[in-house]
Amino acid sequence: MSFRVASRLATLPPPATIAMAARARELRSTGVDVISLALGQPDFSSPQEAVEAAYQAGLEGNTGYPPIAGQKPLIDAIIRKFKRDNNIDATPERIMVANGGKQVIFNAFMATLDPEDEVIVPAPYWVSYPLIAQMFGAKAIEVPTREEDGFRPDPDAFRAAITPKTRWLVLNFPNNPTGAILERRDLEAIADVLRAAPHVMVMSDEIYEHLTFDGKKHLSLLEVAPDLADRILIINGMAKAYAMTGWRVGFACGPAPLIKAMISVQGNATSGICTLAQAGSVAALDGGMERIQMMRETYQKRRDKMIEFLKDIPGVTCATPEGAFYVYPGIAALMGKKTPQGRVLDTDIAFAEALLEEAHVATVPGSAFGLSPYLRLSCAASDEQLEEASRRLAHFVKELRSA
């Protein structure tokens, strides 16, 4: 029997973040001392109250099939979260829970996209937005941002990119991979563009909302433009600010007809979410902000250290991230150089591969995020790992020669 892959998968590459992390693990298995800055994996433990609540839920027998949309205690906690953190009044029919934020995106795109539809994505972007859209035959329309603008998108560029085929505009702020955030004036300008294009929905991925630096605060587009409530889908989850990546709990707030369609998709895919993870998520969401504040302060200190290291490396540029836990240094001045082992660094992919193989530091090339030549470095690692990775990167660059 010959096996044939569905056409929707035949040209679909694996996410570069996962591919680089896998190669780092492969090298480690052979005894190589690899420092991986490839994944957005917080290096904090999950909240103790979440672990205890999940354990108690198991002891109490809360282990049956859950409602597809989510259990009532978690939906209620999510509603409280939106009111507390975003000044948004949500109702149960506008909320759903999924297996991580990625499934929320998948559900939304599957529920709405037809072949040849278009999804506008500011670049750089998290790798999964265009890949998931591609799975459904839609086309990702990339709108580049600029380092000198702090990687904030130009609303006029959005206006120019919108066509009758545009179905979604994706916003991910605080941004992965750049750490950029949007100010109120940015959101107001984007809202004006959307008011002139009533056929376009907005996917606002706000999973890094609590990880902002220098006293800056995250603002949700829905809070700034409540008149667009019937077109805005907010994505969030427990992974980043709550350090609960493996619990796989994401959630969404959106217009009721869209949420209903997304629940239908999920009902035919995974059904409801692990009951123990839901119980833990309730405890984490209601557990106060002190722990998140500590994480935010730690990430800001790490960001500051990384920026200082990078500024001392000739040929490297780096805008200061305002949120999330990544830095996104530019390496345009290093293109065309050659490593001591003879690799020619003609792309940021070649640079990242050589950095991993020769200096044993795993990063992700900017081309995976739609804007190159850059690298994404995660600051979600220990101070010692970040310092050693920075030293290795500096030495790697110092050893480069003209091709």
LUMVEXTOR-886145 format. One record per residue: residue in three letters; x, y, z of N, C-alpha, C in turn. Coordinates in steps of 0.05 Angstrom, whole numbers, padded with zeros to 5 digits, always signed. Example, Ala and Ser with C-alpha at 12.3 -4.5 7.8 and 13.67 -1.06 7.14 Angstrom:
ALA+00264-00114+00156+00246-00090+00156+00264-00066+00156
SER+00257-00045+00142+00273-00021+00143+00258+00001+00157
This chain:
MET+00017-00024+00000+00000+00000+00000+00018+00025+00000
SER+00011+00044-00018+00026+00069-00019+00011+00090-00002
PHE+00025+00104+00015+00013+00124+00032+00014+00151+00019
ARG-00008+00165+00019-00009+00191+00007-00018+00212+00028
VAL-00002+00232+00031-00009+00254+00050-00029+00273+00036
ALA-00048+00282+00052-00068+00301+00041-00054+00326+00031
SER-00065+00337+00009-00052+00360-00004-00048+00383+00015
ARG-00066+00386+00035-00064+00408+00053-00039+00406+00071
LEU-00028+00382+00073-00004+00378+00089+00022+00375+00073
ALA+00019+00369+00047+00042+00362+00031+00063+00384+00030
THR+00055+00409+00031+00074+00431+00029+00076+00446+00055
LEU+00065+00435+00077+00065+00449+00103+00090+00442+00118
PRO+00107+00462+00123+00132+00457+00138+00126+00455+00168
PRO+00143+00441+00183+00140+00441+00212+00146+00469+00223
PRO+00133+00477+00246+00140+00503+00258+00170+00504+00264
ALA+00183+00525+00256+00212+00527+00260+00220+00527+00289
THR+00203+00538+00306+00210+00538+00335+00213+00510+00345
ILE+00194+00492+00337+00195+00465+00346+00218+00450+00333
ALA+00224+00456+00307+00245+00442+00293+00272+00448+00306
MET+00277+00474+00313+00303+00481+00325+00306+00469+00353
ALA+00284+00469+00368+00285+00457+00394+00291+00427+00392
ALA+00279+00414+00372+00284+00385+00368+00313+00379+00361
ARG+00325+00396+00344+00353+00393+00337+00371+00397+00361
ALA+00364+00416+00378+00379+00421+00403+00378+00396+00421
ARG+00354+00384+00424+00351+00360+00440+00368+00337+00429
GLU+00368+00335+00402+00383+00314+00389+00413+00317+00395
LEU+00423+00341+00393+00451+00346+00399+00457+00339+00429
ARG+00439+00348+00447+00443+00343+00475+00445+00313+00480
SER+00429+00297+00466+00428+00268+00470+00455+00255+00463
THR+00471+00269+00448+00498+00259+00441+00520+00269+00459
GLY+00511+00284+00480+00530+00295+00499+00539+00323+00494
VAL+00528+00337+00474+00536+00364+00468+00522+00383+00488
ASP+00537+00402+00499+00527+00422+00518+00513+00444+00503
VAL+00487+00440+00497+00471+00459+00482+00455+00477+00500
ILE+00455+00503+00495+00437+00521+00509+00415+00528+00489
SER+00391+00522+00496+00369+00527+00478+00353+00552+00486
LEU+00353+00571+00468+00336+00595+00471+00315+00596+00449
ALA+00306+00572+00441+00289+00569+00418+00259+00570+00425
LEU+00252+00559+00448+00223+00557+00455+00215+00579+00475
GLY+00189+00587+00473+00178+00605+00492+00167+00589+00516
GLN+00185+00577+00531+00177+00560+00553+00186+00573+00579
PRO+00168+00585+00595+00175+00597+00620+00191+00578+00638
ASP+00212+00588+00651+00228+00571+00668+00219+00574+00697
PHE+00194+00580+00702+00182+00581+00728+00164+00557+00732
SER+00159+00548+00756+00140+00527+00761+00112+00537+00760
SER+00093+00520+00755+00065+00528+00755+00056+00536+00783
PRO+00036+00552+00786+00027+00561+00813+00020+00538+00831
GLN+00029+00539+00855+00023+00517+00874-00007+00514+00878
GLU-00022+00536+00878-00051+00534+00881-00064+00519+00858
ALA-00053+00522+00834-00063+00507+00811-00059+00477+00814
VAL-00035+00470+00822-00028+00442+00826-00046+00429+00847
GLU-00050+00444+00870-00067+00433+00891-00096+00431+00883
ALA-00106+00451+00867-00134+00450+00858-00138+00427+00839
ALA-00119+00422+00821-00121+00399+00802-00122+00373+00818
TYR-00104+00371+00838-00103+00346+00854-00129+00342+00869
GLN-00140+00363+00880-00165+00361+00895-00188+00353+00877
ALA-00187+00364+00852-00208+00357+00833-00208+00327+00827
GLY-00184+00316+00824-00182+00288+00820-00192+00271+00843
LEU-00185+00280+00867-00194+00265+00891-00225+00266+00893
GLU-00237+00288+00884-00266+00291+00886-00281+00278+00863
GLY-00266+00266+00845-00279+00251+00823-00286+00269+00799
ASN-00275+00292+00797-00280+00310+00774-00264+00301+00750
THR-00270+00277+00740-00254+00265+00719-00271+00255+00696
GLY-00295+00264+00694-00312+00255+00672-00309+00273+00647
TYR-00325+00267+00627-00325+00284+00603-00335+00312+00610
PRO-00320+00332+00603-00329+00360+00609-00345+00371+00586
PRO-00360+00393+00591-00373+00407+00569-00353+00416+00548
ILE-00360+00415+00523-00341+00422+00502-00331+00450+00505
ALA-00349+00469+00512-00341+00497+00514-00325+00503+00539
GLY-00325+00485+00559-00311+00490+00584-00329+00487+00607
GLN-00318+00480+00630-00335+00477+00654-00342+00505+00665
LYS-00365+00506+00678-00376+00532+00688-00357+00546+00707
PRO-00344+00533+00726-00326+00548+00743-00303+00562+00728
LEU-00293+00549+00707-00271+00562+00692-00282+00585+00674
ILE-00305+00580+00662-00317+00602+00646-00323+00626+00663
ASP-00333+00621+00688-00338+00643+00706-00312+00658+00713
ALA-00291+00642+00718-00265+00654+00725-00254+00671+00702
ILE-00258+00661+00677-00249+00676+00654-00264+00702+00651
ILE-00290+00701+00656-00306+00725+00655-00296+00746+00676
ARG-00290+00736+00700-00279+00754+00720-00252+00765+00711
LYS-00236+00749+00699-00210+00758+00689-00213+00781+00669
PHE-00231+00778+00650-00234+00799+00629-00244+00825+00642
LYS-00261+00823+00662-00270+00848+00675-00248+00860+00691
ARG-00233+00844+00706-00212+00854+00723-00188+00865+00707
ASP-00179+00851+00687-00155+00858+00673-00159+00875+00649
ASN-00183+00874+00636-00187+00887+00610-00211+00906+00610
ASN-00226+00907+00632-00250+00924+00632-00269+00915+00610
ILE-00271+00889+00606-00289+00878+00586-00311+00862+00600
ASP-00336+00868+00593-00358+00853+00604-00365+00830+00585
ALA-00357+00806+00592-00362+00782+00576-00386+00767+00588
THR-00398+00750+00572-00420+00733+00580-00413+00704+00572
PRO-00425+00684+00584-00417+00656+00579-00418+00648+00550
GLU-00438+00658+00535-00440+00650+00507-00418+00662+00489
ARG-00402+00680+00501-00380+00692+00486-00353+00680+00494
ILE-00353+00659+00510-00328+00647+00521-00327+00618+00512
MET-00302+00609+00506-00297+00580+00502-00269+00574+00512
VAL-00265+00549+00520-00239+00539+00529-00229+00518+00509
ALA-00203+00518+00504-00192+00500+00485-00166+00488+00495
ASN-00155+00469+00479-00129+00457+00486-00106+00476+00479
GLY-00103+00496+00494-00082+00516+00488-00091+00537+00469
GLY-00076+00559+00468-00083+00581+00449-00083+00572+00420
LYS-00065+00553+00414-00063+00545+00386-00089+00532+00376
GLN-00102+00517+00393-00128+00505+00384-00149+00526+00381
VAL-00148+00547+00396-00167+00569+00392-00164+00580+00363
ILE-00139+00585+00355-00133+00595+00328-00143+00575+00308
PHE-00137+00550+00311-00146+00529+00293-00176+00528+00291
ASN-00190+00529+00314-00219+00528+00313-00230+00552+00298
ALA-00219+00576+00303-00230+00600+00290-00225+00599+00260
PHE-00202+00592+00252-00196+00591+00223-00212+00569+00209
MET-00215+00546+00222-00230+00525+00209-00260+00532+00207
ALA-00269+00547+00227-00297+00555+00227-00304+00577+00206
THR-00283+00591+00196-00289+00615+00180-00275+00616+00153
LEU-00254+00601+00149-00238+00605+00125-00246+00586+00103
ASP-00248+00596+00079-00252+00580+00055-00227+00584+00037
PRO-00223+00565+00018-00200+00569+00000-00201+00596-00014
GLU-00177+00608-00016-00172+00634-00028-00179+00658-00010
ASP-00190+00653+00013-00193+00675+00033-00166+00685+00041
GLU-00165+00709+00051-00140+00722+00059-00139+00729+00089
VAL-00116+00725+00101-00112+00732+00129-00088+00751+00130
ILE-00092+00775+00139-00070+00795+00141-00055+00790+00167
VAL-00029+00787+00165-00012+00781+00188+00012+00801+00188
PRO+00014+00818+00208+00038+00835+00209+00063+00818+00213
ALA+00084+00824+00199+00109+00809+00202+00129+00827+00217
PRO+00145+00815+00236+00145+00786+00242+00121+00777+00259
TYR+00116+00751+00256+00092+00740+00268+00099+00713+00281
TRP+00082+00704+00300+00085+00677+00310+00080+00657+00287
VAL+00097+00636+00286+00098+00620+00262+00072+00606+00255
SER+00054+00601+00274+00030+00585+00269+00008+00599+00255
TYR+00006+00625+00256-00016+00639+00242-00017+00632+00212
PRO+00004+00637+00197+00002+00631+00168+00000+00601+00163
LEU+00013+00585+00179+00013+00556+00174-00015+00545+00178
ILE-00030+00553+00198-00057+00543+00202-00075+00553+00181
ALA-00072+00579+00173-00089+00589+00151-00084+00574+00125
GLN-00059+00567+00120-00052+00552+00096-00065+00524+00096
MET-00069+00512+00120-00082+00486+00121-00110+00486+00110
PHE-00123+00509+00111-00150+00511+00102-00152+00524+00074
GLY-00130+00526+00060-00130+00537+00033-00130+00567+00032
ALA-00127+00580+00054-00127+00610+00055-00099+00620+00050
LYS-00097+00645+00045-00071+00657+00039-00064+00678+00060
ALA-00040+00676+00072-00031+00696+00091-00019+00720+00076
ILE-00029+00743+00081-00019+00768+00069-00001+00781+00090
GLU+00025+00781+00086+00044+00791+00105+00048+00821+00101
VAL+00045+00836+00123+00050+00865+00123+00074+00870+00140
PRO+00097+00876+00128+00122+00879+00144+00121+00904+00162
THR+00134+00901+00185+00139+00923+00203+00169+00929+00203
ARG+00177+00951+00216+00205+00959+00214+00217+00961+00242
GLU+00242+00953+00244+00256+00955+00270+00257+00983+00280
GLU+00262+01003+00262+00264+01031+00270+00237+01042+00281
ASP+00215+01028+00275+00189+01036+00286+00182+01020+00310
GLY+00201+01005+00321+00195+00987+00344+00177+00964+00336
PHE+00176+00957+00311+00160+00935+00300+00130+00939+00304
ARG+00122+00964+00307+00093+00970+00308+00083+00972+00279
PRO+00060+00960+00274+00049+00961+00246+00038+00988+00239
ASP+00039+00994+00213+00029+01019+00202+00000+01014+00194
PRO-00019+01028+00206-00048+01024+00199-00053+01029+00170
ASP-00039+01047+00157-00043+01052+00128-00035+01027+00112
ALA-00015+01013+00122-00007+00988+00108-00029+00967+00110
PHE-00043+00966+00133-00066+00948+00136-00088+00956+00116
ARG-00093+00982+00114-00114+00992+00096-00108+00984+00068
ALA-00082+00986+00060-00075+00979+00032-00076+00949+00027
ALA-00073+00933+00048-00073+00904+00045-00101+00892+00044
ILE-00121+00906+00053-00148+00895+00055-00160+00894+00027
THR-00171+00870+00020-00185+00866-00005-00213+00854+00001
PRO-00230+00850-00019-00255+00836-00014-00252+00808-00003
LYS-00228+00796-00007-00223+00768+00002-00213+00767+00031
THR-00207+00790+00042-00196+00791+00069-00217+00781+00089
ARG-00209+00762+00105-00227+00751+00125-00219+00758+00153
TRP-00193+00759+00158-00182+00764+00185-00159+00783+00184
LEU-00156+00799+00205-00132+00814+00211-00122+00803+00238
VAL-00097+00793+00238-00086+00782+00263-00069+00803+00277
LEU-00074+00807+00302-00058+00824+00319-00047+00807+00342
ASN-00021+00808+00347-00009+00793+00369+00009+00813+00384
PHE-00002+00825+00405+00013+00845+00421+00005+00842+00450
PRO+00025+00841+00468+00054+00841+00463+00062+00819+00444
ASN+00081+00825+00427+00086+00809+00404+00107+00787+00408
ASN+00102+00765+00397+00121+00744+00393+00128+00743+00364
PRO+00152+00751+00355+00177+00749+00370+00190+00775+00379
THR+00178+00799+00374+00193+00824+00378+00190+00836+00405
GLY+00168+00829+00419+00163+00842+00445+00149+00869+00442
ALA+00142+00877+00417+00128+00903+00413+00101+00903+00426
ILE+00092+00926+00435+00065+00930+00445+00052+00952+00430
LEU+00025+00954+00432+00010+00975+00419+00000+00995+00439
GLU+00004+01020+00434-00007+01041+00451-00036+01047+00443
ARG-00050+01063+00459-00078+01069+00453-00080+01082+00425
ARG-00062+01100+00418-00064+01114+00393-00061+01094+00370
ASP-00044+01073+00373-00041+01053+00353-00068+01038+00349
LEU-00080+01030+00371-00105+01015+00370-00128+01032+00358
GLU-00128+01057+00365-00149+01074+00355-00147+01077+00324
ALA-00122+01079+00315-00118+01082+00286-00125+01056+00271
ILE-00119+01033+00283-00127+01007+00272-00157+01004+00272
ALA-00170+01013+00293-00199+01011+00294-00212+01028+00272
ASP-00201+01051+00266-00211+01068+00244-00210+01053+00218
VAL-00187+01039+00213-00185+01023+00189-00206+01001+00187
LEU-00211+00988+00210-00230+00967+00210-00259+00977+00207
ARG-00265+01000+00216-00292+01011+00213-00299+01015+00184
ALA-00278+01020+00167-00282+01023+00139-00282+00997+00124
ALA-00278+00974+00138-00277+00948+00125-00294+00929+00142
PRO-00320+00931+00141-00337+00916+00159-00337+00886+00155
HIS-00325+00876+00133-00324+00847+00128-00300+00834+00141
VAL-00282+00849+00154-00258+00839+00166-00261+00834+00196
MET-00254+00809+00204-00254+00803+00233-00225+00806+00243
VAL-00223+00809+00270-00197+00813+00282-00191+00790+00302
MET-00168+00778+00299-00159+00758+00318-00138+00772+00335
SER-00144+00777+00360-00126+00792+00378-00114+00772+00398
ASP-00090+00763+00393-00076+00744+00410-00062+00759+00432
GLU-00072+00757+00456-00063+00773+00479-00050+00756+00501
ILE-00039+00733+00493-00029+00714+00513-00006+00725+00530
TYR+00008+00745+00520+00030+00757+00535+00022+00783+00549
GLU-00004+00787+00553-00014+00813+00562-00002+00822+00589
HIS+00004+00803+00607+00014+00811+00633+00045+00815+00633
LEU+00058+00808+00612+00087+00810+00611+00095+00835+00595
THR+00093+00858+00608+00100+00883+00596+00120+00897+00615
PHE+00137+00914+00603+00160+00924+00618+00160+00955+00620
ASP+00177+00965+00637+00181+00994+00639+00156+01009+00646
GLY+00138+00996+00661+00114+01009+00670+00092+01010+00649
LYS+00097+00999+00626+00076+00999+00605+00055+00979+00611
LYS+00030+00985+00602+00008+00967+00606-00004+00958+00580
HIS-00014+00934+00579-00027+00924+00556-00056+00935+00554
LEU-00064+00942+00530-00091+00950+00524-00103+00931+00503
SER-00127+00923+00508-00141+00906+00488-00156+00923+00468
LEU-00155+00915+00443-00170+00929+00422-00200+00931+00429
LEU-00211+00910+00441-00239+00910+00448-00245+00931+00469
GLU-00227+00936+00487-00231+00957+00507-00230+00985+00494
VAL-00213+00988+00475-00210+01014+00461-00233+01019+00441
ALA-00242+00998+00428-00263+01000+00407-00285+00980+00412
PRO-00301+00985+00433-00323+00966+00440-00344+00964+00418
ASP-00345+00983+00400-00365+00982+00378-00358+00960+00358
LEU-00333+00949+00359-00325+00927+00342-00327+00900+00355
ALA-00343+00898+00376-00345+00874+00392-00354+00850+00376
ASP-00371+00855+00355-00382+00833+00340-00362+00823+00319
ARG-00337+00834+00319-00316+00825+00299-00290+00819+00312
ILE-00287+00821+00339-00262+00817+00352-00262+00790+00367
LEU-00242+00774+00362-00238+00749+00377-00212+00752+00393
ILE-00214+00752+00420-00191+00753+00437-00182+00725+00444
ILE-00156+00720+00440-00143+00695+00448-00126+00699+00472
ASN-00127+00681+00491-00110+00682+00514-00107+00654+00525
GLY-00093+00652+00547-00089+00625+00558-00071+00625+00583
MET-00066+00601+00592-00052+00598+00618-00021+00595+00614
ALA-00012+00592+00590+00015+00583+00585+00037+00602+00594
LYS+00035+00627+00587+00057+00645+00590+00059+00659+00617
ALA+00039+00676+00624+00041+00691+00649+00037+00673+00673
TYR+00024+00650+00669+00019+00631+00692+00038+00607+00692
ALA+00057+00606+00672+00076+00585+00670+00063+00557+00670
MET+00042+00555+00654+00026+00530+00654+00025+00519+00625
THR+00048+00518+00612+00049+00510+00584+00038+00482+00580
GLY+00046+00463+00597+00039+00435+00593+00010+00429+00602
TRP-00004+00447+00614-00031+00443+00622-00050+00444+00599
ARG-00042+00458+00578-00057+00460+00553-00085+00472+00557
VAL-00086+00496+00567-00111+00510+00571-00109+00537+00558
GLY-00124+00541+00537-00127+00567+00524-00156+00575+00525
PHE-00162+00600+00521-00190+00608+00520-00194+00632+00502
ALA-00219+00636+00495-00226+00657+00476-00250+00673+00485
CYS-00251+00698+00477-00275+00715+00481-00281+00727+00454
GLY-00306+00722+00444-00312+00733+00418-00342+00734+00414
PRO-00351+00742+00390-00380+00744+00384-00392+00716+00387
ALA-00416+00715+00398-00429+00690+00404-00432+00672+00379
PRO-00439+00682+00355-00442+00663+00332-00415+00650+00325
LEU-00393+00665+00327-00367+00654+00321-00359+00633+00342
ILE-00363+00640+00368-00357+00621+00389-00373+00595+00386
LYS-00398+00598+00378-00415+00574+00374-00403+00556+00352
ALA-00394+00569+00330-00382+00554+00308-00356+00541+00317
MET-00340+00555+00332-00315+00544+00342-00319+00520+00361
ILE-00340+00522+00377-00346+00499+00395-00354+00475+00378
SER-00368+00480+00356-00376+00458+00338-00351+00444+00326
VAL-00331+00461+00318-00306+00449+00308-00293+00432+00330
GLN-00291+00443+00354-00278+00429+00375-00292+00403+00383
GLY-00319+00404+00381-00335+00381+00388-00330+00357+00369
ASN-00320+00363+00345-00314+00342+00326-00284+00336+00324
ALA-00269+00348+00342-00240+00344+00341-00231+00333+00368
THR-00230+00349+00389-00219+00340+00415-00240+00338+00437
SER-00263+00350+00432-00284+00353+00453-00273+00371+00476
GLY-00281+00366+00501-00275+00384+00522-00246+00381+00532
ILE-00238+00400+00549-00211+00401+00559-00208+00387+00586
CYS-00185+00376+00591-00179+00361+00615-00191+00375+00640
THR-00207+00360+00654-00221+00372+00677-00201+00381+00699
LEU-00180+00366+00703-00161+00373+00724-00146+00399+00717
ALA-00140+00402+00691-00127+00426+00681-00146+00450+00684
GLN-00171+00446+00680-00191+00467+00683-00192+00476+00712
ALA-00193+00457+00730-00194+00464+00759-00169+00479+00767
GLY-00146+00471+00758-00122+00486+00764-00122+00514+00752
SER-00133+00517+00729-00134+00543+00716-00152+00562+00732
VAL-00174+00552+00743-00191+00569+00759-00175+00581+00783
ALA-00160+00563+00796-00145+00572+00819-00123+00592+00811
ALA-00111+00588+00788-00090+00606+00779-00101+00634+00772
LEU-00123+00634+00757-00135+00659+00748-00145+00676+00772
ASP-00154+00662+00793-00164+00676+00817-00143+00680+00838
GLY-00118+00673+00832-00098+00671+00853-00082+00697+00858
GLY-00090+00719+00846-00075+00744+00851-00053+00748+00832
MET-00042+00773+00832-00022+00781+00812+00006+00782+00823
GLU+00011+00776+00848+00037+00780+00860+00058+00762+00845
ARG+00051+00738+00840+00069+00719+00827+00076+00729+00799
ILE+00056+00739+00785+00060+00749+00757+00078+00773+00758
GLN+00075+00790+00778+00092+00814+00781+00121+00805+00784
MET+00125+00785+00800+00153+00775+00804+00164+00764+00778
MET+00149+00750+00763+00158+00740+00737+00164+00763+00718
ARG+00147+00782+00718+00151+00806+00700+00177+00820+00707
GLU+00182+00824+00732+00207+00837+00740+00231+00821+00732
THR+00229+00795+00735+00252+00777+00728+00257+00778+00698
TYR+00236+00777+00682+00239+00778+00653+00250+00805+00644
GLN+00242+00827+00658+00253+00853+00650+00283+00855+00656
LYS+00291+00844+00679+00320+00844+00685+00335+00827+00664
ARG+00324+00805+00656+00338+00788+00636+00338+00803+00609
ARG+00316+00816+00602+00316+00831+00577+00338+00852+00578
ASP+00340+00867+00600+00361+00888+00601+00389+00876+00598
LYS+00394+00853+00610+00420+00841+00608+00426+00833+00579
MET+00405+00821+00566+00409+00812+00539+00414+00835+00520
ILE+00399+00857+00523+00403+00880+00506+00432+00891+00509
GLU+00442+00892+00534+00469+00902+00539+00489+00884+00525
PHE+00486+00858+00528+00504+00839+00514+00504+00843+00484
LEU+00480+00845+00473+00477+00846+00444+00488+00872+00433
LYS+00485+00894+00448+00495+00920+00438+00526+00920+00436
ASP+00539+00902+00451+00568+00901+00450+00579+00883+00428
ILE+00561+00870+00413+00570+00852+00391+00569+00867+00365
PRO+00592+00871+00352+00593+00886+00327+00576+00872+00305
GLY+00561+00889+00291+00544+00878+00269+00516+00870+00278
VAL+00510+00872+00304+00484+00864+00314+00468+00888+00322
THR+00443+00890+00315+00425+00911+00323+00402+00899+00339
CYS+00389+00915+00356+00367+00903+00371+00349+00925+00383
ALA+00324+00926+00374+00305+00943+00386+00298+00932+00414
THR+00293+00950+00433+00287+00941+00460+00258+00931+00462
PRO+00254+00906+00469+00227+00895+00471+00212+00908+00494
GLU+00186+00913+00490+00170+00925+00511+00153+00905+00526
GLY+00153+00880+00517+00137+00859+00530+00146+00832+00521
ALA+00130+00811+00529+00136+00783+00524+00163+00776+00536
PHE+00177+00755+00526+00203+00748+00537+00222+00739+00516
TYR+00223+00756+00495+00242+00750+00473+00257+00776+00466
VAL+00281+00772+00453+00294+00794+00440+00297+00785+00411
TYR+00298+00805+00393+00297+00799+00364+00319+00815+00350
PRO+00344+00806+00354+00367+00821+00343+00369+00819+00313
GLY+00377+00841+00300+00382+00841+00271+00411+00834+00265
ILE+00415+00818+00244+00442+00809+00237+00449+00814+00208
ALA+00437+00835+00196+00441+00841+00168+00470+00846+00162
ALA+00485+00859+00180+00513+00865+00175+00531+00840+00175
LEU+00520+00818+00184+00536+00794+00186+00531+00775+00162
MET+00512+00782+00146+00506+00764+00123+00529+00764+00103
GLY+00535+00741+00093+00557+00737+00075+00583+00729+00088
LYS+00584+00730+00115+00608+00721+00129+00611+00691+00128
LYS+00635+00681+00136+00641+00653+00137+00650+00645+00165
THR+00641+00621+00174+00649+00611+00200+00676+00597+00198
PRO+00689+00592+00221+00715+00578+00220+00713+00550+00207
GLN+00689+00538+00208+00686+00512+00196+00677+00513+00166
GLY+00677+00538+00156+00672+00541+00127+00644+00546+00119
ARG+00625+00548+00138+00597+00553+00130+00594+00583+00122
VAL+00581+00587+00099+00576+00614+00090+00548+00623+00100
LEU+00547+00645+00114+00523+00654+00127+00508+00673+00108
ASP+00494+00662+00089+00481+00678+00069+00452+00684+00076
THR+00441+00670+00096+00414+00675+00106+00414+00673+00137
ASP+00393+00682+00149+00391+00679+00178+00386+00650+00186
ILE+00376+00634+00167+00373+00605+00172+00401+00592+00174
ALA+00418+00599+00155+00446+00589+00156+00460+00598+00182
PHE+00455+00623+00190+00467+00634+00214+00458+00618+00238
ALA+00431+00613+00241+00421+00599+00264+00431+00570+00265
GLU+00432+00558+00241+00442+00530+00240+00471+00528+00248
ALA+00488+00547+00239+00516+00547+00245+00520+00554+00275
LEU+00505+00572+00286+00507+00579+00314+00501+00555+00331
LEU+00481+00539+00323+00475+00515+00338+00497+00494+00336
GLU+00506+00489+00311+00525+00467+00306+00553+00474+00316
GLU+00561+00499+00314+00588+00507+00321+00591+00519+00349
ALA+00571+00534+00358+00572+00548+00384+00553+00535+00404
HIS+00535+00518+00394+00517+00503+00412+00497+00521+00426
VAL+00487+00540+00411+00465+00557+00421+00442+00555+00401
ALA+00419+00547+00411+00396+00543+00394+00379+00569+00395
THR+00374+00580+00371+00356+00603+00368+00337+00596+00345
VAL+00320+00615+00337+00303+00611+00315+00308+00634+00295
PRO+00312+00627+00269+00317+00648+00249+00293+00666+00244
GLY+00298+00691+00239+00275+00709+00234+00259+00703+00210
SER+00270+00689+00191+00255+00682+00167+00231+00665+00174
ALA+00232+00649+00196+00210+00633+00205+00186+00651+00214
PHE+00192+00676+00222+00172+00694+00231+00165+00715+00210
GLY+00176+00711+00186+00168+00728+00164+00184+00754+00160
LEU+00206+00758+00176+00222+00781+00173+00251+00774+00179
SER+00268+00778+00159+00296+00770+00163+00314+00792+00152
PRO+00340+00792+00158+00354+00772+00174+00355+00780+00204
TYR+00341+00763+00220+00340+00767+00249+00342+00740+00262
LEU+00345+00740+00289+00343+00717+00305+00324+00722+00328
ARG+00309+00702+00336+00293+00704+00361+00307+00689+00383
LEU+00312+00703+00405+00324+00691+00428+00304+00693+00451
SER+00298+00671+00464+00280+00671+00487+00296+00678+00512
CYS+00284+00696+00528+00295+00703+00554+00284+00686+00576
ALA+00268+00666+00569+00256+00648+00589+00276+00626+00595
ALA+00299+00634+00605+00320+00615+00614+00334+00628+00638
SER+00351+00613+00651+00364+00623+00675+00384+00645+00668
ASP+00391+00662+00687+00411+00682+00683+00437+00670+00673
GLU+00445+00648+00685+00470+00635+00678+00470+00625+00649
GLN+00447+00614+00641+00445+00604+00613+00445+00628+00594
LEU+00432+00649+00600+00431+00672+00583+00459+00685+00580
GLU+00473+00687+00602+00500+00699+00601+00519+00681+00585
GLU+00518+00655+00589+00535+00637+00574+00528+00637+00544
ALA+00501+00637+00538+00493+00638+00510+00502+00664+00497
SER+00501+00686+00511+00510+00712+00500+00540+00711+00495
ARG+00556+00699+00513+00585+00697+00509+00591+00680+00484
ARG+00576+00658+00482+00580+00641+00458+00573+00655+00432
LEU+00552+00670+00433+00544+00685+00409+00565+00706+00402
ALA+00575+00721+00422+00595+00741+00417+00620+00729+00406
HIS+00629+00706+00417+00653+00693+00407+00649+00682+00378
PHE+00625+00672+00373+00618+00662+00346+00621+00684+00326
VAL+00609+00708+00332+00610+00730+00314+00639+00740+00311
LYS+00654+00741+00333+00682+00750+00331+00699+00733+00313
GLU+00693+00707+00311+00708+00688+00294+00700+00688+00265
LEU+00679+00703+00258+00670+00703+00230+00691+00718+00212
ARG+00692+00709+00187+00710+00721+00168+00695+00727+00142
SER+00706+00745+00126+00694+00751+00100+00695+00725+00083
ALA+00673+00721+00068+00672+00697+00052+00690+00699+00028
